Amino acid sequence: MPKPASRITKTARKKAAAPAIAYEPWLIERLKDPAEAAAYIEAAIEEDNQPALMMALRHVAQAQGGISKIARKSKLTREATYRMLSASGNPELRSLTAILDAAGLRLSVKPIGRRAA
């Protein structure tokens, strides 16, 4: 028999406050700075979460004028770009680098740290 939910849980759900400000407009504004955009994408890559990375790329594209503009600059179709940047998107390396290039970014590789001998 399932355990009934406590009164506190029900009350807490009813009284949950709305966020003080919407985070997406604030985030999009911050991501106009290439250094912020690069750090944001790098953090998403470190999460090792494909949908999170696609969302980060979408946010960066929105900050750079929108997905349609990024699609034009990267010489990809708008539909393909939207599909690539969806939560289930899985862009090829050349498409990913084209999108990053259109956003003024590029991929790079760096060592994780010192290896034990």
C-alpha positions, -999 to +999 in steps of 0.1 A: +000+000+000+015+034-010+025+057+017+003+089+018+020+122+011+026+143+041+007+176+047+040+195+045+048+182+010+013+192-002+015+226+014+050+232+001+039+224-035+010+248-032+031+277-018+061+273-042+070+308-052+076+318-088+112+328-096+119+364-090+131+369-126+129+348-157+164+333-161+164+328-199+164+364-209+192+371-184+211+341-196+207+350-233+220+385-225+251+371-207+258+346-235+263+375-260+298+377-245+319+351-263+339+342-232+306+335-213+293+315-242+325+294-243+324+288-206+287+278-207+293+253-235+324+239-218+304+234-186+277+216-206+303+193-222+318+185-187+283+174-176+285+146-202+248+151-209+238+153-246+204+171-240+221+197-217+248+204-244+221+208-271+203+232-248+235+252-242+241+254-279+205+266-284+209+293-258+242+305-274+225+305-308+197+326-294+222+350-279+239+354-313+207+365-331+186+333-332+188+299-346+178+311-381+206+335-382+231+309-370+218+285-396+224+311-424+259+319-411+268+282-408+253+274-443+229+248-428+192+247-433+171+263-406+151+230-402+183+209-398+197+234-373+166+234-352+166+195-353+204+194-344+199+217-314+168+199-301+171+179-269+175+147-289+198+163-315+230+145-324+249+168-348+279+155-369+312+170-360+313+192-392+278+205-384+287+212-348+319+231-358+299+251-384+274+261-357+302+270-332+320+289-360+288+309-368+286+318-331+322+329-330+334+299-311+355+268-318+362+234-303+395+228-286+412+200-267+432+203-235+448+178-212+427+166-182+457+168-159+489+150-151+489+113-156+505+091-130+535+073-144 
